[in-house]
Amino acid sequence: MIKDNNQKNLIVLVQYKALPLKRGEVIAGLTELIENVKLEPHFVNIKLHVDSKDESKILLYEEWGDETYYNTTHMTTPHLQKFIGDSRTFLAGPPEISQWKIEKEFKSK
C-alpha cells in the first residue's frame, strides 16, 4: 500500500558516536533534548535508535513538517544550543546530519 500524505515532511538522520563508557549520558542528554524539541512547532516525530552491534552509535530519525523552520529557528533554540555545549563531554565529535525528502512510503495493509 502506498501512502502519500506525509511526502512533504523533512526527514533528518542524525548519527552520534558516544565516547567510551558515555552511552548512558548520551541517551540521557538526547532524551532531555527531545522532551523540549517535542514542544516546537513543525515537530512531527523522533525515533532514537542504538546500533545493535555497537551501542556507542546512536541514530535519531527525525520528521519535521517545515524544512525552513528546522534549518533556521530549530537550530538556534536554547535547548539545542545547550545540548551542543553539554555534548562535548560525552560525544566523540559532532554528529553526522543528513536531510531527506520522502519519495514514496510503503506500509502493510
C-alpha positions in Angstrom: 0.0 0.0 0.0 1.4 3.4 -0.9 0.7 6.3 1.4 1.3 9.9 0.1 0.1 12.3 2.8 3.5 13.0 4.5 5.6 13.3 1.4 6.4 16.9 2.1 7.8 16.3 5.5 11.6 16.6 6.0 13.4 13.5 7.3 16.6 14.2 9.2 19.1 11.5 10.2 21.4 12.5 13.0 24.2 10.0 13.8 26.1 10.3 17.1 29.2 8.4 18.4 29.4 8.2 22.2 32.8 8.4 23.9 33.8 5.2 25.7 31.6 4.4 28.7 29.4 7.5 28.0 26.5 5.9 26.2 24.2 6.4 29.2 25.0 10.1 29.3 24.3 10.4 25.5 20.9 8.7 25.9 20.0 10.9 28.9 21.1 14.1 27.2 19.2 13.2 24.0 16.1 12.3 26.0 16.1 15.7 27.8 16.7 17.4 24.4 13.9 15.6 22.7 11.4 16.4 25.5 12.0 20.1 24.7 12.1 19.6 20.9 8.6 17.9 21.0 7.2 21.2 22.1 8.5 23.0 19.0 6.2 24.0 16.1 6.6 21.8 13.0 7.9 18.8 15.1 6.3 15.6 13.9 8.3 12.7 15.3 11.7 11.5 16.6 12.8 7.9 17.0 16.0 7.2 18.9 17.9 4.1 17.7 21.0 2.3 19.1 23.2 0.2 16.7 22.7 -3.4 17.6 26.4 -4.2 17.0 27.9 -1.1 18.5 26.0 0.6 21.3 28.2 3.7 21.1 26.5 4.5 17.8 23.2 6.3 18.2 20.8 7.5 15.5 17.9 9.9 15.6 15.3 9.6 12.9 13.5 12.9 12.9 10.5 14.0 11.0 9.6 17.7 10.6 6.8 19.5 8.9 8.8 22.5 7.7 12.3 22.4 6.3 12.9 26.1 6.7 12.0 26.1 10.3 14.3 23.1 11.0 17.3 24.7 9.3 16.8 28.1 10.9 14.8 28.5 14.1 15.2 25.0 15.4 19.0 25.2 15.1 19.1 28.3 17.4 16.7 27.1 20.1 18.2 27.4 23.7 17.7 23.7 24.4 19.6 22.6 21.2 22.4 25.0 21.9 22.6 23.7 25.5 22.8 20.1 24.3 25.5 21.0 21.8 27.6 22.6 24.6 27.0 19.8 27.0 27.6 17.0 24.4 31.3 17.9 24.3 31.7 15.8 27.5 30.1 12.7 26.1 30.2 12.6 22.3 33.3 11.7 20.2 32.7 14.6 17.9 29.9 16.5 16.1 27.1 14.4 14.7 26.7 13.4 11.0 23.5 15.0 9.8 21.7 14.3 6.6 18.3 15.6 5.3 15.9 13.6 3.2 12.6 14.0 1.4 10.0 11.2 1.2 9.7 9.9 -2.3 7.2 7.1 -1.5 6.1 5.4 1.6 5.0 1.7 1.7 3.1 0.2 4.5 1.5 -3.2 5.2 -2.3 -3.4 4.8 
